[in-house]
Amino acid sequence: MGKAKSFAAKVAHDNSTEGKVICPVCNTEIKRIKLITNKKKNGGWTPQKEYAKICKCNEADILAGKNL
């Protein structure tokens, strides 16, 4: 198990912009999430995994299932 971070280290990590992609429209971090949907195959259902980039601009639509 790793070393526990102090509160100051956690805040410094959250506030750093190193390696983060920022959306130019809403000015928030673009995160990559895994979407798991059902796909009908041979009379049964199987999970289908897909990755999507999400920020505040499209968060409501993607989490509601509109843009799958």
Secondary structure, 3 states (H helix, E strand, C coil): CCCCCCHHHHHHHHHCCCCCCECCCCCCECEEEEEEEEEEECCEEEEEEEEEEECCCCHHHHHHCCCC
